[in-house]
Amino acid sequence: FKQTGNNPKVVDSFQTNTFQYRERISATYVQLAKTFYGFTLKPGLRLETTDIKGRQVIPSDTTFAIKRADLFPYVFLSHKLFTIFKTDLIANLIYRKSISRPYYENLNPFPRYIDQFLYDVGNPALKPQFTTNYEVNVSFSGFPVFSAGINDTRDIFSNVTYQDQATKIAYRTYDNLGKNKEYYLRLVGGIPPGGKFFFYAGARHNFNVYEGIYQNQPLNYKRGSWVFFTYQELKINNNLNVNVQAFMRTKGLQDFYELENFGGVYFSVNKTLMQKKLMLSLSIRDAFYNNPTFFTINQADVIATGSRANDSRRVGVKLRYNFGIRKDKKENKSFGAPVEGNVN
């Protein structure tokens, strides 16, 4: 509501926004498999249909619908290389296409007020983005220890900031600006699990080549960034183990925001008691609070610097008792990198 002077309160339609929408994604796929001369070939095809219908309820009607059908081919070729630590190393070649759809909030054309200087508005003409992936990797026990590839993405939709020329108020929306080709290389090494000490460490390098148009001006840039990560576990005895996870990201890029270095360190201690029926766990997330990110944006007529800080530090204590009614399923040990922070 808003009120001016002694006038009664009235609904501020610019700050009131209610909508309903329905999204139905249907898919069907077929896949074949053939083994020959030690190679395994798996081609496939996936058909996806998109059916979205939305209607603005308050304050005005902005009904629109999207219906489309897309085909996505897939080819997978694998071959055994050799055996190490009694486990096969498998080489894989992969070709696939995929789609990323905008959320309805990104499409809804009614503005959402942020403050007197900024508002958000959707773009109903926004198209989905399509990515073609080419990758070669080597996997150990189902986990890629080496991978190299290309992500070729078209019709990229990005969060952009424009300025209303009449009111001079800035507004944020989404737009299809161009295309991006990302080259990546990932390498992981370590000691296989099973002993007292287990660890892996790795790095991933991404190099992006972007070509597009932003505010009627060419938007072309090339950026490279690194992510380093590790996981380490020490079994002090049969009832006590300690593990550490950590990652660091350098020269990151999110949409058009250039990020400074950030990362995180995660600790946990696990102790079992009473013949392993009772488990006590202590965990610390983002122990050194390295997750706040500083960013710069310098595109067209928008130049800004700032920071984003998530309340990411957590200390947790968990106590679990197994009454023996049902045996726990055996879980495979995690062999992935920690979750990365972002500027959102």
C-alpha positions as CSV (number, residue, x, y, z in Angstrom):
1,F,0.0,0.0,0.0
2,K,1.0,3.6,-0.4
3,Q,-0.3,6.8,1.3
4,T,0.1,10.4,0.3
5,G,-0.6,13.1,2.8
6,N,-4.0,12.6,4.5
7,N,-5.3,10.5,1.7
8,P,-6.4,6.9,2.5
9,K,-4.1,4.0,1.7
10,V,-4.4,2.6,-1.8
11,V,-2.8,-0.4,-3.5
12,D,0.5,0.3,-5.1
13,S,0.1,-1.7,-8.3
14,F,3.7,-1.2,-9.3
15,Q,4.8,-3.2,-6.2
16,T,2.0,-5.8,-6.3
17,N,2.6,-8.9,-8.4
18,T,0.7,-12.2,-8.4
19,F,0.8,-14.8,-11.1
20,Q,0.0,-18.4,-11.9
21,Y,1.7,-20.6,-14.4
22,R,1.9,-24.2,-15.5
23,E,5.0,-25.9,-16.9
24,R,4.9,-29.3,-18.4
25,I,8.1,-30.9,-19.7
26,S,7.7,-34.3,-21.5
27,A,10.5,-36.5,-22.8
28,T,11.0,-39.7,-24.6
29,Y,14.2,-41.3,-25.7
30,V,15.7,-44.3,-27.4
31,Q,19.2,-45.7,-27.0
32,L,21.1,-48.5,-28.7
33,A,24.3,-50.3,-27.6
34,K,26.9,-52.3,-29.6
35,T,30.2,-53.9,-28.6
36,F,32.9,-54.6,-31.1
37,Y,36.7,-55.1,-30.9
38,G,36.7,-54.0,-27.3
39,F,34.7,-50.8,-27.9
40,T,31.3,-50.1,-26.6
41,L,29.1,-47.7,-28.7
42,K,25.9,-46.2,-27.4
43,P,24.0,-43.8,-29.7
44,G,20.8,-42.2,-28.5
45,L,18.1,-39.7,-29.3
46,R,15.9,-37.7,-26.9
47,L,12.7,-35.8,-27.8
48,E,11.6,-33.1,-25.3
49,T,8.4,-31.0,-25.5
50,T,7.9,-27.8,-23.6
51,D,4.5,-26.5,-22.6
52,I,4.4,-23.4,-20.5
53,K,1.4,-21.2,-19.8
54,G,1.3,-18.3,-17.5
55,R,-1.2,-15.7,-16.4
56,Q,-0.8,-12.5,-14.4
57,V,-3.5,-12.3,-11.8
58,I,-2.7,-8.9,-10.1
59,P,-2.7,-6.2,-11.2
60,S,-3.2,-6.8,-15.0
61,D,-3.4,-9.7,-17.4
62,T,-0.1,-10.7,-19.1
63,T,-1.1,-14.1,-20.4
64,F,1.3,-15.9,-22.7
65,A,2.2,-19.4,-23.6
66,I,5.2,-21.3,-25.0
67,K,5.1,-24.6,-26.8
68,R,8.0,-26.2,-28.6
69,A,9.6,-29.6,-29.3
70,D,13.4,-30.3,-29.6
71,L,15.6,-33.2,-30.5
72,F,18.8,-34.0,-28.7
73,P,21.3,-36.6,-30.1
74,Y,23.8,-38.4,-27.9
75,V,26.8,-40.6,-28.8
76,F,29.0,-42.5,-26.3
77,L,32.1,-44.5,-27.2
78,S,34.2,-46.3,-24.5
79,H,37.2,-48.6,-24.5
80,K,39.2,-50.2,-21.7
81,L,42.8,-48.9,-21.4
82,F,44.5,-50.9,-18.7
83,T,44.1,-52.0,-15.0
84,I,45.6,-50.2,-12.0
85,F,45.0,-51.0,-8.3
86,K,42.8,-53.9,-9.6
87,T,40.4,-51.3,-11.2
88,D,40.0,-50.7,-14.9
89,L,40.8,-47.3,-16.5
90,I,38.2,-46.6,-19.2
91,A,38.5,-44.0,-22.0
92,N,35.3,-42.4,-23.2
93,L,34.3,-40.1,-26.1
94,I,31.1,-38.2,-25.6
95,Y,28.9,-36.0,-27.9
96,R,25.6,-34.6,-26.6
97,K,23.2,-31.7,-26.9
98,S,21.2,-30.2,-24.1
99,I,18.8,-27.4,-23.3
100,S,18.5,-24.8,-20.4
101,R,15.1,-23.2,-20.0
102,P,14.4,-19.9,-18.4
103,Y,12.2,-19.9,-15.3
104,Y,8.8,-18.4,-15.5
105,E,9.9,-15.5,-13.3
106,N,12.5,-14.7,-16.0
107,L,9.7,-14.5,-18.6
108,N,6.9,-12.7,-16.7
109,P,6.8,-9.1,-18.2
110,F,5.4,-7.4,-15.2
111,P,7.9,-5.3,-13.2
112,R,8.9,-6.1,-9.6
113,Y,9.9,-3.1,-7.5
114,I,13.2,-3.3,-5.6
115,D,13.8,0.3,-4.6
116,Q,13.4,3.8,-6.0
117,F,16.5,3.2,-8.2
118,L,15.9,-0.4,-9.5
119,Y,13.3,-2.9,-10.5
120,D,13.2,-6.4,-12.0
121,V,11.2,-7.3,-15.1
122,G,10.9,-10.5,-17.1
123,N,11.3,-10.9,-20.9
124,P,8.6,-13.1,-22.5
125,A,10.6,-13.2,-25.8
126,L,13.5,-14.9,-24.0
127,K,14.6,-18.1,-25.8
128,P,16.2,-21.2,-24.2
129,Q,19.9,-21.7,-24.6
130,F,21.3,-24.8,-26.2
131,T,24.7,-26.4,-25.5
132,T,26.6,-28.9,-27.6
133,N,29.2,-30.8,-25.5
134,Y,32.3,-32.7,-26.9
135,E,34.3,-34.5,-24.3
136,V,37.1,-37.1,-23.9
137,N,37.7,-38.5,-20.5
138,V,39.4,-41.3,-18.6
139,S,37.5,-42.8,-15.7
140,F,38.6,-44.8,-12.7
141,S,35.9,-46.8,-10.9
142,G,33.3,-44.7,-12.7
143,F,34.9,-41.3,-11.8
144,P,36.6,-39.1,-14.4
145,V,40.2,-38.6,-13.4
146,F,41.0,-36.7,-16.6
147,S,38.6,-34.9,-18.9
148,A,38.9,-32.4,-21.7
149,G,36.2,-30.9,-23.8
150,I,34.2,-28.0,-25.3
151,N,30.9,-26.6,-24.4
152,D,29.5,-24.7,-27.3
153,T,26.5,-22.7,-26.1
154,R,24.1,-20.6,-28.3
155,D,21.3,-18.1,-27.5
156,I,22.8,-17.6,-24.0
157,F,20.4,-15.9,-21.7
158,S,22.0,-13.7,-19.1
159,N,21.0,-11.4,-16.3
160,V,21.5,-7.9,-17.7
161,T,21.0,-4.3,-16.4
162,Y,19.5,-1.6,-18.6
163,Q,18.3,1.9,-17.9
164,D,14.9,3.3,-18.7
165,Q,15.6,6.3,-20.8
166,A,12.4,8.1,-19.8
167,T,12.8,7.7,-16.0
168,K,16.5,7.1,-15.8
169,I,15.7,4.2,-13.4
170,A,17.8,1.0,-13.9
171,Y,16.1,-2.3,-14.3
172,R,17.3,-5.9,-14.4
173,T,16.0,-8.4,-16.9
174,Y,17.2,-11.4,-19.0
175,D,18.2,-11.3,-22.6
176,N,19.7,-13.6,-25.2
177,L,23.0,-11.8,-26.0
178,G,25.2,-14.2,-27.9
179,K,27.2,-17.4,-27.9
180,N,30.0,-18.8,-25.8
181,K,32.6,-21.5,-26.4
182,E,34.1,-22.9,-23.3
183,Y,37.2,-25.0,-23.4
184,Y,37.9,-27.0,-20.2
185,L,40.5,-29.4,-18.8
186,R,40.2,-31.3,-15.6
187,L,42.8,-33.5,-13.8
188,V,42.4,-35.5,-10.6
189,G,44.9,-37.7,-8.8
190,G,45.1,-39.4,-5.4
191,I,45.2,-42.5,-3.3
192,P,42.3,-45.0,-3.8
193,P,40.1,-45.5,-0.7
194,G,40.5,-48.5,1.5
195,G,43.5,-47.7,3.7
196,K,44.1,-45.4,6.7
197,F,44.6,-42.4,4.6
198,F,42.7,-41.5,1.5
199,F,42.9,-38.3,-0.6
200,Y,42.5,-36.8,-4.0
201,A,43.3,-33.4,-5.4
202,G,42.6,-31.9,-8.7
203,A,42.3,-28.8,-10.8
204,R,40.0,-27.6,-13.6
205,H,40.8,-24.8,-16.1
206,N,38.1,-23.1,-18.0
207,F,38.7,-20.7,-20.9
208,N,35.6,-18.8,-22.3
209,V,35.3,-17.1,-25.6
210,Y,32.2,-15.0,-25.7
211,E,30.7,-13.2,-28.7
212,G,27.5,-11.1,-28.5
213,I,25.7,-7.8,-28.7
214,Y,24.8,-5.8,-25.5
215,Q,22.9,-2.5,-25.8
216,N,23.6,-2.4,-29.5
217,Q,27.3,-2.6,-28.9
218,P,29.6,-5.6,-29.6
219,L,30.3,-7.6,-26.5
220,N,33.3,-9.8,-27.0
221,Y,35.7,-11.1,-24.4
222,K,38.0,-14.0,-23.5
223,R,38.5,-15.1,-19.9
224,G,40.3,-18.0,-18.2
225,S,39.8,-19.3,-14.7
226,W,40.9,-22.0,-12.4
227,V,39.3,-24.2,-9.7
228,F,41.5,-26.2,-7.3
229,F,39.9,-28.8,-5.0
230,T,40.9,-31.6,-2.6
231,Y,39.4,-34.2,-0.2
232,Q,41.4,-35.9,2.5
233,E,40.3,-38.5,5.0
234,L,42.3,-40.0,7.9
235,K,41.1,-43.1,9.8
236,I,42.7,-42.8,13.2
237,N,41.2,-46.1,14.2
238,N,38.2,-48.2,13.4
239,N,35.9,-45.8,15.3
240,L,37.3,-42.4,14.6
241,N,38.0,-40.6,11.3
242,V,38.7,-37.0,10.3
243,N,38.1,-35.5,6.8
244,V,38.8,-32.2,5.2
245,Q,37.4,-30.7,1.9
246,A,38.6,-27.5,0.3
247,F,38.4,-25.6,-2.9
248,M,39.6,-22.3,-4.3
249,R,38.4,-20.5,-7.4
250,T,40.5,-17.9,-9.2
251,K,39.4,-15.2,-11.7
252,G,35.9,-16.5,-11.8
253,L,33.2,-15.3,-14.1
254,Q,29.4,-15.4,-13.6
255,D,27.3,-13.8,-16.3
256,F,29.2,-10.5,-16.8
257,Y,30.5,-10.3,-13.2
258,E,34.2,-10.7,-12.9
259,L,34.9,-12.3,-9.5
260,E,38.0,-12.1,-7.3
261,N,39.4,-15.2,-5.7
262,F,37.3,-17.1,-3.2
263,G,37.0,-20.6,-1.7
264,G,36.1,-22.7,1.3
265,V,37.4,-25.2,3.8
266,Y,35.2,-27.9,5.4
267,F,36.1,-30.1,8.4
268,S,34.3,-33.1,9.9
269,V,35.1,-35.6,12.7
270,N,33.1,-38.8,13.0
271,K,33.2,-41.1,16.0
272,T,31.4,-44.4,16.5
273,L,30.5,-45.9,19.9
274,M,28.7,-48.8,21.4
275,Q,29.9,-51.3,18.8
276,K,29.2,-48.8,16.0
277,K,25.5,-48.4,16.9
278,L,26.0,-44.8,18.0
279,M,27.6,-42.2,15.7
280,L,28.7,-38.8,16.7
281,S,29.6,-36.2,14.1
282,L,31.0,-32.7,14.3
283,S,31.2,-30.6,11.2
284,I,32.4,-27.1,10.3
285,R,31.4,-25.6,7.0
286,D,33.5,-22.7,5.5
287,A,35.6,-22.7,8.6
288,F,37.7,-19.7,7.6
289,Y,34.9,-17.8,6.0
290,N,36.6,-17.6,2.6
291,N,33.3,-17.5,0.6
292,P,32.5,-13.8,0.4
293,T,33.1,-12.7,-3.2
294,F,34.1,-9.3,-4.6
295,F,33.0,-8.5,-8.1
296,T,33.3,-6.0,-10.9
297,I,31.0,-5.4,-13.8
298,N,32.1,-3.1,-16.7
299,Q,29.7,-3.6,-19.6
300,A,28.3,-0.9,-21.9
301,D,27.1,2.0,-19.7
302,V,27.0,-0.1,-16.5
303,I,30.2,0.2,-14.4
304,A,30.0,-1.1,-10.8
305,T,32.0,-2.9,-8.1
306,G,30.6,-4.6,-5.0
307,S,30.6,-7.8,-2.9
308,R,28.3,-10.7,-2.1
309,A,28.5,-12.5,1.2
310,N,26.5,-15.6,2.1
311,D,25.9,-16.7,5.7
312,S,27.9,-19.8,4.8
313,R,29.7,-20.7,8.0
314,R,28.0,-23.5,9.8
315,V,28.9,-25.7,12.9
316,G,26.9,-28.8,13.2
317,V,26.6,-31.7,15.7
318,K,24.8,-34.9,14.7
319,L,24.0,-37.9,16.9
320,R,22.7,-41.0,15.3
321,Y,21.8,-44.4,16.9
322,N,21.2,-47.6,14.9
323,F,18.6,-49.8,16.7
324,G,19.5,-52.7,14.4
325,I,16.0,-53.0,12.9
326,R,17.3,-52.6,9.4
327,K,20.9,-52.7,8.1
328,D,22.1,-49.5,6.4
329,K,22.8,-49.8,2.7
330,K,26.5,-49.6,1.8
331,E,27.2,-46.2,0.5
332,N,29.9,-45.5,-2.1
333,K,32.5,-43.0,-0.9
334,S,32.0,-39.5,-2.4
335,F,34.7,-38.7,-5.0
336,G,33.5,-35.3,-6.1
337,A,34.7,-31.8,-5.6
338,P,33.2,-29.6,-2.9
339,V,30.3,-27.3,-3.8
340,E,31.5,-24.0,-5.0
341,G,30.2,-20.7,-3.7
342,N,28.8,-18.0,-6.0
343,V,27.9,-14.4,-6.0
344,N,24.1,-14.9,-5.6
